[in-house]
Amino acid sequence: MKRFQAKDLTRNIADLWTAATGATLAPVTNTKHRRSRFVVISVERNEALLDGRSSQVSVDITNMPDELGELFGKGVEQHFRNK
């Protein structure tokens, strides 16, 4: 995943758009103070995620299916147990 610092956005916005709409349609993160703040993805990639046309999915946490919420909760617990 490519990363762009917030201060570089105004100077390199074309690079960000190119990275987000490239052949892989990979997400691009925007960082501020070395921490990821936002993710930019192409409309095509977003639609594929929302429509379920991808092996990955994107859901609103308020509408997350119970099974997915349970898996998410287990993953978070495991992550913090291993730290």
Secondary structure, DSSP 8 states (H G I E B T S, - for coil): -EEEEGGGTTTSHHHHHHHHTSTT---EEEEETTEEEEEE--HHHHHHHHHT-SSS----GGG--HHHHHHHHHHHHHHHHT-
